[in-house]
Amino acid sequence: MTYRNSVIIGTGSFLPEKMIDNNYFLNRTFYKHDGTKVTKPTEQVIQKLEEISGIESRRYAGDNTDTVQLAVYASEQAIEDAGIDKEVIDGVIVAHNFGNLKSGLDYPLLLPNLAALVKNRLKIKNHQCFAYDILFGCPGWVQAMIQADQAIKAGAAKNVLVVGVEILSRIVDQHDLDSMLFGDGAGATILQAQEGETPTGLLSSHTYSHCLSDADYLKMGSSYNNEKSEEEMFIKMQGRNVYRYAVTHVPDLITDCLTKSNTKIEEIDLFLFHQANAKLIKAVGTKLFKMHNYDGDYDKLVPITLQQTGNSSVATVPTLLDNVLRDDLEGFNIKKGDKVLFAAVGSGMHANCIIYQF
């Protein structure tokens, strides 16, 4: 029997040079969701956020950079790493949530779609290369990988460029404490169809979408500062509900995905989780390990990069993967034959998972 496998042949990532440490926020005036000022000293507020999230700094895009350019930088790396001609790419899928955000504009540009603009700036001439976007909250890149795999397995594509990109620094409410969690970045992969006698590459995937009572845990809303225009929209998050959702559902989702590929948790060599905050990741991982009576060394199995990158939404997982594959993350590496689990959770509420063998 011959299998049509979806295999990662190249990765790339880009983080803006502008590093913003937590002291950047010392002069900020923060407000609660009811419009009242936060009275606790800002230094204490920042310290508490750092303890919970693990975030010490994040990257912000420069004034002359738009969202598309970050995606292009990561894509160029992935194409070079794959060693392929860009004209053999059959599809471009770009995961994001806020369109093309340009400096100086207080609204996102959604037309043309980002994938079309990425294809344009990469100068891909092949008109049979499809280019579409996916808006799926923070799990967007994982879901885009799932869709790329489906296109490959269906015979509709052989090489697919999958990108996760976001400039969150231009869509956060500067008077909201949660604004300190987010950063900018981009990650990209090339997924290729390869024939083989055994399954490899993307072995299984699974997705949850709880869109009833959980739908507004992450949404757009006006500033907590009542002096700001109500027409300006920013990211708004019910942190406790997001945390509860992730801890409640992600371990079950991962278990379903493991079952699909008949994989035991002991076979997973690395867990690449969406980099939301360190406390949440630890809670999800601890519950998952406990569910499976697994005594694996969490600190050696679950890499964390958000200390210096913050939460860059759809860009966190592909950026983390690229870091590990390029040996840029001390203590973590991926060898041929290793099984890696990708999982993410975010607005929708959505959660998803991939089991992948290198």
Contacts in CASP RR format, 6 or more apart in sequence:
PFRMAT RR
TARGET T0000
AUTHOR 0000-0000-0000
METHOD contacts of the structure
MODEL  1
MTYRNSVIIGTGSFLPEKMIDNNYFLNRTFYKHDGTKVTKPTEQVIQKLE
EISGIESRRYAGDNTDTVQLAVYASEQAIEDAGIDKEVIDGVIVAHNFGN
LKSGLDYPLLLPNLAALVKNRLKIKNHQCFAYDILFGCPGWVQAMIQADQ
AIKAGAAKNVLVVGVEILSRIVDQHDLDSMLFGDGAGATILQAQEGETPT
GLLSSHTYSHCLSDADYLKMGSSYNNEKSEEEMFIKMQGRNVYRYAVTHV
PDLITDCLTKSNTKIEEIDLFLFHQANAKLIKAVGTKLFKMHNYDGDYDK
LVPITLQQTGNSSVATVPTLLDNVLRDDLEGFNIKKGDKVLFAAVGSGMH
ANCIIYQF
1 197 0 8 1.000
2 195 0 8 1.000
2 196 0 8 1.000
2 197 0 8 1.000
3 195 0 8 1.000
3 196 0 8 1.000
3 197 0 8 1.000
3 198 0 8 1.000
3 199 0 8 1.000
3 200 0 8 1.000
4 152 0 8 1.000
4 153 0 8 1.000
4 155 0 8 1.000
4 193 0 8 1.000
4 194 0 8 1.000
4 195 0 8 1.000
5 193 0 8 1.000
5 194 0 8 1.000
5 195 0 8 1.000
5 196 0 8 1.000
5 199 0 8 1.000
5 200 0 8 1.000
5 201 0 8 1.000
5 202 0 8 1.000
6 148 0 8 1.000
6 149 0 8 1.000
6 152 0 8 1.000
6 153 0 8 1.000
6 191 0 8 1.000
6 192 0 8 1.000
6 193 0 8 1.000
6 201 0 8 1.000
6 202 0 8 1.000
7 191 0 8 1.000
7 192 0 8 1.000
7 193 0 8 1.000
7 194 0 8 1.000
7 200 0 8 1.000
7 201 0 8 1.000
7 202 0 8 1.000
8 189 0 8 1.000
8 190 0 8 1.000
8 191 0 8 1.000
8 192 0 8 1.000
8 201 0 8 1.000
8 356 0 8 1.000
8 358 0 8 1.000
9 81 0 8 1.000
9 82 0 8 1.000
9 83 0 8 1.000
9 84 0 8 1.000
9 190 0 8 1.000
9 191 0 8 1.000
9 192 0 8 1.000
10 78 0 8 1.000
10 79 0 8 1.000
10 81 0 8 1.000
10 82 0 8 1.000
10 83 0 8 1.000
10 189 0 8 1.000
10 190 0 8 1.000
11 77 0 8 1.000
11 78 0 8 1.000
11 81 0 8 1.000
11 187 0 8 1.000
11 188 0 8 1.000
11 189 0 8 1.000
11 190 0 8 1.000
11 318 0 8 1.000
11 321 0 8 1.000
11 322 0 8 1.000
11 325 0 8 1.000
11 326 0 8 1.000
12 74 0 8 1.000
12 75 0 8 1.000
12 77 0 8 1.000
12 78 0 8 1.000
12 81 0 8 1.000
12 187 0 8 1.000
12 188 0 8 1.000
12 189 0 8 1.000
12 318 0 8 1.000
12 322 0 8 1.000
13 74 0 8 1.000
13 77 0 8 1.000
13 185 0 8 1.000
13 186 0 8 1.000
13 187 0 8 1.000
13 188 0 8 1.000
13 315 0 8 1.000
13 318 0 8 1.000
13 319 0 8 1.000
13 322 0 8 1.000
13 323 0 8 1.000
14 70 0 8 1.000
14 73 0 8 1.000
14 74 0 8 1.000
14 77 0 8 1.000
14 185 0 8 1.000
14 186 0 8 1.000
14 187 0 8 1.000
15 59 0 8 1.000
15 184 0 8 1.000
15 185 0 8 1.000
15 309 0 8 1.000
15 319 0 8 1.000
16 59 0 8 1.000
16 60 0 8 1.000
16 61 0 8 1.000
16 62 0 8 1.000
16 65 0 8 1.000
16 70 0 8 1.000
16 184 0 8 1.000
16 185 0 8 1.000
17 59 0 8 1.000
18 59 0 8 1.000
18 60 0 8 1.000
18 61 0 8 1.000
18 62 0 8 1.000
19 57 0 8 1.000
19 58 0 8 1.000
19 59 0 8 1.000
19 308 0 8 1.000
20 57 0 8 1.000
20 58 0 8 1.000
20 59 0 8 1.000
20 60 0 8 1.000
20 169 0 8 1.000
20 183 0 8 1.000
21 56 0 8 1.000
21 57 0 8 1.000
22 46 0 8 1.000
22 49 0 8 1.000
22 50 0 8 1.000
22 55 0 8 1.000
22 56 0 8 1.000
22 57 0 8 1.000
22 180 0 8 1.000
23 46 0 8 1.000
25 42 0 8 1.000
25 46 0 8 1.000
25 180 0 8 1.000
26 42 0 8 1.000
26 43 0 8 1.000
26 46 0 8 1.000
27 42 0 8 1.000
28 42 0 8 1.000
28 174 0 8 1.000
28 175 0 8 1.000
29 37 0 8 1.000
29 175 0 8 1.000
29 225 0 8 1.000
30 37 0 8 1.000
30 38 0 8 1.000
30 42 0 8 1.000
30 45 0 8 1.000
30 175 0 8 1.000
30 176 0 8 1.000
30 177 0 8 1.000
30 224 0 8 1.000
31 37 0 8 1.000
31 38 0 8 1.000
31 175 0 8 1.000
31 176 0 8 1.000
31 223 0 8 1.000
31 224 0 8 1.000
31 225 0 8 1.000
31 226 0 8 1.000
32 38 0 8 1.000
32 224 0 8 1.000
33 224 0 8 1.000
35 224 0 8 1.000
35 225 0 8 1.000
35 226 0 8 1.000
38 45 0 8 1.000
38 177 0 8 1.000
45 177 0 8 1.000
46 180 0 8 1.000
49 55 0 8 1.000
49 177 0 8 1.000
49 180 0 8 1.000
49 181 0 8 1.000
50 56 0 8 1.000
52 277 0 8 1.000
52 278 0 8 1.000
52 279 0 8 1.000
53 181 0 8 1.000
53 277 0 8 1.000
53 278 0 8 1.000
53 279 0 8 1.000
53 306 0 8 1.000
53 310 0 8 1.000
54 277 0 8 1.000
54 278 0 8 1.000
54 279 0 8 1.000
54 304 0 8 1.000
54 306 0 8 1.000
54 307 0 8 1.000
55 180 0 8 1.000
55 181 0 8 1.000
55 277 0 8 1.000
55 278 0 8 1.000
55 306 0 8 1.000
55 307 0 8 1.000
55 310 0 8 1.000
55 311 0 8 1.000
56 307 0 8 1.000
56 308 0 8 1.000
57 307 0 8 1.000
57 308 0 8 1.000
57 310 0 8 1.000
58 169 0 8 1.000
58 182 0 8 1.000
58 183 0 8 1.000
58 184 0 8 1.000
58 308 0 8 1.000
58 309 0 8 1.000
58 310 0 8 1.000
58 311 0 8 1.000
58 312 0 8 1.000
59 183 0 8 1.000
59 184 0 8 1.000
59 185 0 8 1.000
59 309 0 8 1.000
59 310 0 8 1.000
59 312 0 8 1.000
60 169 0 8 1.000
60 183 0 8 1.000
60 184 0 8 1.000
61 67 0 8 1.000
61 70 0 8 1.000
61 103 0 8 1.000
61 167 0 8 1.000
61 169 0 8 1.000
61 170 0 8 1.000
61 184 0 8 1.000
61 185 0 8 1.000
62 103 0 8 1.000
63 103 0 8 1.000
63 104 0 8 1.000
64 103 0 8 1.000
65 103 0 8 1.000
65 167 0 8 1.000
66 100 0 8 1.000
66 101 0 8 1.000
66 102 0 8 1.000
66 103 0 8 1.000
66 167 0 8 1.000
67 96 0 8 1.000
67 98 0 8 1.000
67 99 0 8 1.000
67 100 0 8 1.000
67 101 0 8 1.000
67 102 0 8 1.000
67 114 0 8 1.000
67 165 0 8 1.000
67 166 0 8 1.000
67 167 0 8 1.000
68 100 0 8 1.000
68 114 0 8 1.000
68 117 0 8 1.000
68 118 0 8 1.000
68 121 0 8 1.000
68 165 0 8 1.000
69 121 0 8 1.000
70 165 0 8 1.000
70 167 0 8 1.000
70 184 0 8 1.000
70 185 0 8 1.000
70 186 0 8 1.000
71 94 0 8 1.000
71 96 0 8 1.000
71 114 0 8 1.000
71 118 0 8 1.000
71 163 0 8 1.000
71 164 0 8 1.000
71 165 0 8 1.000
71 186 0 8 1.000
71 187 0 8 1.000
71 188 0 8 1.000
72 118 0 8 1.000
72 121 0 8 1.000
72 122 0 8 1.000
73 186 0 8 1.000
74 163 0 8 1.000
74 164 0 8 1.000
74 165 0 8 1.000
74 185 0 8 1.000
74 186 0 8 1.000
74 187 0 8 1.000
74 188 0 8 1.000
74 318 0 8 1.000
74 322 0 8 1.000
75 118 0 8 1.000
75 122 0 8 1.000
75 161 0 8 1.000
75 163 0 8 1.000
75 188 0 8 1.000
76 122 0 8 1.000
77 188 0 8 1.000
77 322 0 8 1.000
78 161 0 8 1.000
78 187 0 8 1.000
78 188 0 8 1.000
78 189 0 8 1.000
78 190 0 8 1.000
79 86 0 8 1.000
79 89 0 8 1.000
79 122 0 8 1.000
79 161 0 8 1.000
79 190 0 8 1.000
81 190 0 8 1.000
82 159 0 8 1.000
82 190 0 8 1.000
82 192 0 8 1.000
84 159 0 8 1.000
84 190 0 8 1.000
84 192 0 8 1.000
86 122 0 8 1.000
86 123 0 8 1.000
86 124 0 8 1.000
87 124 0 8 1.000
87 125 0 8 1.000
87 126 0 8 1.000
88 158 0 8 1.000
88 159 0 8 1.000
89 124 0 8 1.000
89 126 0 8 1.000
89 129 0 8 1.000
89 159 0 8 1.000
89 160 0 8 1.000
89 161 0 8 1.000
89 190 0 8 1.000
90 126 0 8 1.000
90 128 0 8 1.000
90 129 0 8 1.000
90 130 0 8 1.000
90 151 0 8 1.000
90 156 0 8 1.000
90 157 0 8 1.000
90 158 0 8 1.000
90 159 0 8 1.000
90 160 0 8 1.000
91 129 0 8 1.000
91 130 0 8 1.000
91 131 0 8 1.000
91 148 0 8 1.000
91 151 0 8 1.000
91 157 0 8 1.000
91 159 0 8 1.000
91 160 0 8 1.000
91 161 0 8 1.000
92 115 0 8 1.000
92 118 0 8 1.000
92 119 0 8 1.000
92 124 0 8 1.000
92 129 0 8 1.000
92 130 0 8 1.000
92 131 0 8 1.000
92 132 0 8 1.000
92 160 0 8 1.000
92 161 0 8 1.000
92 163 0 8 1.000
93 115 0 8 1.000
93 131 0 8 1.000
93 132 0 8 1.000
93 133 0 8 1.000
93 134 0 8 1.000
93 144 0 8 1.000
93 147 0 8 1.000
93 148 0 8 1.000
93 160 0 8 1.000
93 161 0 8 1.000
93 162 0 8 1.000
93 163 0 8 1.000
94 113 0 8 1.000
94 114 0 8 1.000
94 115 0 8 1.000
94 118 0 8 1.000
94 131 0 8 1.000
94 132 0 8 1.000
94 133 0 8 1.000
94 134 0 8 1.000
94 144 0 8 1.000
94 163 0 8 1.000
94 164 0 8 1.000
94 165 0 8 1.000
95 133 0 8 1.000
95 134 0 8 1.000
95 135 0 8 1.000
95 136 0 8 1.000
95 140 0 8 1.000
95 141 0 8 1.000
95 143 0 8 1.000
95 144 0 8 1.000
95 162 0 8 1.000
95 163 0 8 1.000
95 164 0 8 1.000
95 165 0 8 1.000
95 314 0 8 1.000
96 114 0 8 1.000
96 133 0 8 1.000
96 135 0 8 1.000
96 164 0 8 1.000
96 165 0 8 1.000
96 166 0 8 1.000
96 313 0 8 1.000
96 314 0 8 1.000
97 135 0 8 1.000
97 137 0 8 1.000
97 138 0 8 1.000
97 166 0 8 1.000
97 313 0 8 1.000
97 314 0 8 1.000
97 347 0 8 1.000
98 108 0 8 1.000
98 166 0 8 1.000
98 167 0 8 1.000
98 168 0 8 1.000
98 170 0 8 1.000
98 171 0 8 1.000
99 108 0 8 1.000
99 109 0 8 1.000
99 110 0 8 1.000
99 114 0 8 1.000
99 133 0 8 1.000
100 108 0 8 1.000
100 109 0 8 1.000
100 110 0 8 1.000
100 114 0 8 1.000
100 117 0 8 1.000
101 108 0 8 1.000
101 109 0 8 1.000
101 167 0 8 1.000
101 170 0 8 1.000
101 171 0 8 1.000
102 109 0 8 1.000
103 170 0 8 1.000
106 232 0 8 1.000
108 171 0 8 1.000
112 120 0 8 1.000
113 131 0 8 1.000
113 132 0 8 1.000
113 133 0 8 1.000
114 133 0 8 1.000
114 165 0 8 1.000
115 131 0 8 1.000
115 132 0 8 1.000
115 133 0 8 1.000
115 163 0 8 1.000
116 131 0 8 1.000
118 131 0 8 1.000
118 161 0 8 1.000
118 163 0 8 1.000
119 129 0 8 1.000
119 131 0 8 1.000
130 157 0 8 1.000
134 140 0 8 1.000
134 143 0 8 1.000
134 144 0 8 1.000
134 147 0 8 1.000
136 143 0 8 1.000
136 144 0 8 1.000
136 314 0 8 1.000
136 348 0 8 1.000
136 350 0 8 1.000
137 218 0 8 1.000
137 313 0 8 1.000
137 314 0 8 1.000
137 346 0 8 1.000
137 347 0 8 1.000
137 348 0 8 1.000
137 350 0 8 1.000
138 274 0 8 1.000
138 276 0 8 1.000
138 311 0 8 1.000
138 313 0 8 1.000
138 314 0 8 1.000
138 316 0 8 1.000
138 344 0 8 1.000
138 345 0 8 1.000
138 346 0 8 1.000
138 347 0 8 1.000
139 207 0 8 1.000
139 274 0 8 1.000
139 314 0 8 1.000
139 344 0 8 1.000
139 345 0 8 1.000
139 346 0 8 1.000
139 350 0 8 1.000
139 351 0 8 1.000
139 352 0 8 1.000
140 164 0 8 1.000
140 314 0 8 1.000
140 344 0 8 1.000
140 350 0 8 1.000
140 352 0 8 1.000
141 162 0 8 1.000
141 163 0 8 1.000
141 164 0 8 1.000
141 187 0 8 1.000
141 314 0 8 1.000
141 315 0 8 1.000
141 317 0 8 1.000
141 318 0 8 1.000
141 344 0 8 1.000
142 274 0 8 1.000
142 317 0 8 1.000
142 342 0 8 1.000
142 343 0 8 1.000
142 344 0 8 1.000
142 352 0 8 1.000
142 353 0 8 1.000
142 354 0 8 1.000
143 207 0 8 1.000
143 350 0 8 1.000
143 352 0 8 1.000
144 162 0 8 1.000
144 163 0 8 1.000
144 164 0 8 1.000
145 162 0 8 1.000
145 189 0 8 1.000
145 191 0 8 1.000
145 202 0 8 1.000
145 205 0 8 1.000
145 342 0 8 1.000
145 354 0 8 1.000
146 205 0 8 1.000
146 207 0 8 1.000
146 352 0 8 1.000
146 354 0 8 1.000
148 157 0 8 1.000
148 160 0 8 1.000
148 162 0 8 1.000
148 191 0 8 1.000
149 191 0 8 1.000
149 202 0 8 1.000
149 205 0 8 1.000
151 157 0 8 1.000
151 160 0 8 1.000
152 158 0 8 1.000
152 160 0 8 1.000
152 191 0 8 1.000
152 192 0 8 1.000
152 193 0 8 1.000
155 193 0 8 1.000
157 193 0 8 1.000
158 192 0 8 1.000
158 193 0 8 1.000
159 190 0 8 1.000
159 191 0 8 1.000
159 192 0 8 1.000
159 193 0 8 1.000
160 190 0 8 1.000
160 191 0 8 1.000
160 192 0 8 1.000
161 188 0 8 1.000
161 189 0 8 1.000
161 190 0 8 1.000
162 188 0 8 1.000
162 189 0 8 1.000
162 190 0 8 1.000
162 191 0 8 1.000
162 318 0 8 1.000
163 186 0 8 1.000
163 187 0 8 1.000
163 188 0 8 1.000
163 318 0 8 1.000
164 186 0 8 1.000
164 187 0 8 1.000
164 188 0 8 1.000
164 314 0 8 1.000
164 315 0 8 1.000
164 318 0 8 1.000
165 185 0 8 1.000
165 186 0 8 1.000
165 187 0 8 1.000
165 314 0 8 1.000
165 315 0 8 1.000
166 183 0 8 1.000
166 184 0 8 1.000
166 185 0 8 1.000
166 186 0 8 1.000
166 312 0 8 1.000
166 313 0 8 1.000
166 314 0 8 1.000
166 315 0 8 1.000
167 184 0 8 1.000
167 185 0 8 1.000
168 182 0 8 1.000
168 183 0 8 1.000
168 184 0 8 1.000
168 235 0 8 1.000
168 311 0 8 1.000
168 312 0 8 1.000
168 313 0 8 1.000
169 182 0 8 1.000
169 183 0 8 1.000
169 184 0 8 1.000
171 234 0 8 1.000
171 235 0 8 1.000
172 178 0 8 1.000
172 179 0 8 1.000
172 182 0 8 1.000
172 234 0 8 1.000
172 235 0 8 1.000
173 179 0 8 1.000
173 223 0 8 1.000
173 224 0 8 1.000
173 225 0 8 1.000
173 228 0 8 1.000
173 234 0 8 1.000
173 235 0 8 1.000
173 236 0 8 1.000
175 223 0 8 1.000
175 224 0 8 1.000
175 225 0 8 1.000
175 228 0 8 1.000
176 223 0 8 1.000
176 224 0 8 1.000
176 234 0 8 1.000
176 235 0 8 1.000
176 236 0 8 1.000
178 235 0 8 1.000
178 236 0 8 1.000
178 237 0 8 1.000
178 239 0 8 1.000
179 235 0 8 1.000
181 276 0 8 1.000
181 277 0 8 1.000
181 310 0 8 1.000
181 311 0 8 1.000
182 235 0 8 1.000
182 310 0 8 1.000
182 311 0 8 1.000
182 312 0 8 1.000
182 313 0 8 1.000
183 309 0 8 1.000
183 310 0 8 1.000
183 311 0 8 1.000
183 312 0 8 1.000
184 312 0 8 1.000
184 315 0 8 1.000
185 309 0 8 1.000
185 312 0 8 1.000
185 315 0 8 1.000
185 319 0 8 1.000
186 315 0 8 1.000
186 318 0 8 1.000
186 319 0 8 1.000
187 315 0 8 1.000
187 318 0 8 1.000
187 319 0 8 1.000
187 322 0 8 1.000
188 318 0 8 1.000
188 322 0 8 1.000
189 318 0 8 1.000
189 321 0 8 1.000
191 202 0 8 1.000
194 200 0 8 1.000
199 261 0 8 1.000
199 357 0 8 1.000
200 337 0 8 1.000
200 357 0 8 1.000
201 356 0 8 1.000
201 357 0 8 1.000
201 358 0 8 1.000
202 354 0 8 1.000
202 355 0 8 1.000
202 356 0 8 1.000
203 261 0 8 1.000
203 263 0 8 1.000
203 339 0 8 1.000
203 355 0 8 1.000
203 356 0 8 1.000
203 357 0 8 1.000
204 257 0 8 1.000
204 258 0 8 1.000
204 260 0 8 1.000
204 261 0 8 1.000
204 263 0 8 1.000
204 354 0 8 1.000
204 355 0 8 1.000
205 257 0 8 1.000
205 260 0 8 1.000
205 352 0 8 1.000
205 353 0 8 1.000
205 354 0 8 1.000
205 355 0 8 1.000
206 253 0 8 1.000
206 256 0 8 1.000
206 257 0 8 1.000
206 260 0 8 1.000
206 352 0 8 1.000
206 353 0 8 1.000
207 253 0 8 1.000
207 350 0 8 1.000
207 351 0 8 1.000
207 352 0 8 1.000
207 353 0 8 1.000
208 249 0 8 1.000
208 253 0 8 1.000
208 350 0 8 1.000
208 351 0 8 1.000
208 352 0 8 1.000
209 348 0 8 1.000
209 349 0 8 1.000
209 350 0 8 1.000
210 245 0 8 1.000
210 249 0 8 1.000
210 348 0 8 1.000
210 349 0 8 1.000
210 350 0 8 1.000
211 348 0 8 1.000
211 349 0 8 1.000
214 241 0 8 1.000
214 245 0 8 1.000
214 348 0 8 1.000
214 349 0 8 1.000
215 348 0 8 1.000
215 349 0 8 1.000
216 238 0 8 1.000
217 237 0 8 1.000
217 238 0 8 1.000
217 239 0 8 1.000
217 241 0 8 1.000
217 242 0 8 1.000
217 245 0 8 1.000
217 346 0 8 1.000
217 347 0 8 1.000
217 348 0 8 1.000
217 349 0 8 1.000
218 235 0 8 1.000
218 236 0 8 1.000
218 237 0 8 1.000
218 238 0 8 1.000
218 242 0 8 1.000
218 346 0 8 1.000
218 347 0 8 1.000
218 348 0 8 1.000
218 349 0 8 1.000
219 236 0 8 1.000
219 347 0 8 1.000
220 233 0 8 1.000
220 234 0 8 1.000
220 235 0 8 1.000
220 236 0 8 1.000
221 233 0 8 1.000
221 234 0 8 1.000
221 235 0 8 1.000
221 236 0 8 1.000
222 228 0 8 1.000
222 229 0 8 1.000
222 230 0 8 1.000
222 231 0 8 1.000
222 232 0 8 1.000
222 233 0 8 1.000
222 234 0 8 1.000
223 229 0 8 1.000
223 232 0 8 1.000
223 234 0 8 1.000
242 276 0 8 1.000
242 280 0 8 1.000
242 345 0 8 1.000
242 346 0 8 1.000
242 349 0 8 1.000
243 279 0 8 1.000
243 280 0 8 1.000
243 283 0 8 1.000
245 345 0 8 1.000
245 349 0 8 1.000
245 351 0 8 1.000
246 276 0 8 1.000
246 280 0 8 1.000
246 283 0 8 1.000
246 284 0 8 1.000
246 345 0 8 1.000
246 346 0 8 1.000
246 351 0 8 1.000
247 280 0 8 1.000
247 283 0 8 1.000
247 284 0 8 1.000
247 287 0 8 1.000
249 345 0 8 1.000
249 351 0 8 1.000
250 284 0 8 1.000
250 288 0 8 1.000
250 343 0 8 1.000
250 345 0 8 1.000
250 351 0 8 1.000
250 353 0 8 1.000
251 284 0 8 1.000
251 285 0 8 1.000
251 287 0 8 1.000
251 288 0 8 1.000
251 291 0 8 1.000
253 343 0 8 1.000
253 351 0 8 1.000
253 352 0 8 1.000
253 353 0 8 1.000
254 288 0 8 1.000
254 341 0 8 1.000
254 343 0 8 1.000
254 353 0 8 1.000
255 288 0 8 1.000
255 291 0 8 1.000
255 292 0 8 1.000
256 353 0 8 1.000
257 341 0 8 1.000
257 353 0 8 1.000
257 354 0 8 1.000
257 355 0 8 1.000
258 264 0 8 1.000
258 265 0 8 1.000
258 268 0 8 1.000
258 341 0 8 1.000
258 355 0 8 1.000
260 355 0 8 1.000
261 355 0 8 1.000
263 339 0 8 1.000
263 355 0 8 1.000
264 292 0 8 1.000
265 288 0 8 1.000
265 289 0 8 1.000
265 292 0 8 1.000
265 294 0 8 1.000
266 294 0 8 1.000
266 296 0 8 1.000
267 339 0 8 1.000
268 301 0 8 1.000
268 339 0 8 1.000
268 340 0 8 1.000
268 341 0 8 1.000
268 355 0 8 1.000
269 301 0 8 1.000
269 334 0 8 1.000
269 335 0 8 1.000
269 338 0 8 1.000
269 339 0 8 1.000
269 340 0 8 1.000
270 301 0 8 1.000
270 302 0 8 1.000
270 303 0 8 1.000
270 324 0 8 1.000
270 332 0 8 1.000
270 334 0 8 1.000
270 338 0 8 1.000
270 340 0 8 1.000
270 341 0 8 1.000
271 285 0 8 1.000
271 301 0 8 1.000
271 302 0 8 1.000
271 340 0 8 1.000
271 341 0 8 1.000
271 343 0 8 1.000
272 303 0 8 1.000
272 317 0 8 1.000
272 320 0 8 1.000
272 321 0 8 1.000
272 324 0 8 1.000
272 340 0 8 1.000
272 341 0 8 1.000
272 342 0 8 1.000
272 343 0 8 1.000
273 281 0 8 1.000
273 284 0 8 1.000
273 285 0 8 1.000
273 302 0 8 1.000
273 317 0 8 1.000
273 343 0 8 1.000
273 344 0 8 1.000
274 316 0 8 1.000
274 317 0 8 1.000
274 343 0 8 1.000
274 344 0 8 1.000
274 345 0 8 1.000
274 346 0 8 1.000
275 281 0 8 1.000
275 304 0 8 1.000
275 305 0 8 1.000
275 306 0 8 1.000
275 309 0 8 1.000
275 310 0 8 1.000
275 311 0 8 1.000
275 312 0 8 1.000
275 316 0 8 1.000
275 317 0 8 1.000
275 320 0 8 1.000
276 306 0 8 1.000
276 311 0 8 1.000
276 316 0 8 1.000
276 345 0 8 1.000
276 346 0 8 1.000
277 306 0 8 1.000
277 311 0 8 1.000
278 304 0 8 1.000
278 306 0 8 1.000
278 307 0 8 1.000
281 302 0 8 1.000
281 304 0 8 1.000
282 298 0 8 1.000
284 343 0 8 1.000
285 298 0 8 1.000
285 302 0 8 1.000
286 298 0 8 1.000
288 294 0 8 1.000
289 295 0 8 1.000
289 296 0 8 1.000
289 298 0 8 1.000
300 331 0 8 1.000
300 332 0 8 1.000
303 320 0 8 1.000
303 323 0 8 1.000
303 324 0 8 1.000
303 329 0 8 1.000
303 332 0 8 1.000
305 316 0 8 1.000
305 319 0 8 1.000
305 320 0 8 1.000
305 323 0 8 1.000
305 329 0 8 1.000
306 316 0 8 1.000
309 316 0 8 1.000
309 319 0 8 1.000
312 319 0 8 1.000
316 344 0 8 1.000
317 342 0 8 1.000
317 344 0 8 1.000
320 329 0 8 1.000
321 340 0 8 1.000
321 342 0 8 1.000
322 328 0 8 1.000
323 329 0 8 1.000
324 332 0 8 1.000
324 333 0 8 1.000
324 334 0 8 1.000
325 334 0 8 1.000
327 333 0 8 1.000
334 340 0 8 1.000
334 358 0 8 1.000
335 358 0 8 1.000
336 358 0 8 1.000
337 357 0 8 1.000
337 358 0 8 1.000
338 357 0 8 1.000
338 358 0 8 1.000
339 355 0 8 1.000
339 356 0 8 1.000
339 357 0 8 1.000
339 358 0 8 1.000
340 355 0 8 1.000
340 356 0 8 1.000
340 357 0 8 1.000
340 358 0 8 1.000
341 353 0 8 1.000
341 354 0 8 1.000
341 355 0 8 1.000
341 356 0 8 1.000
342 353 0 8 1.000
342 354 0 8 1.000
342 356 0 8 1.000
343 351 0 8 1.000
343 352 0 8 1.000
343 353 0 8 1.000
343 354 0 8 1.000
344 351 0 8 1.000
344 352 0 8 1.000
345 351 0 8 1.000
END
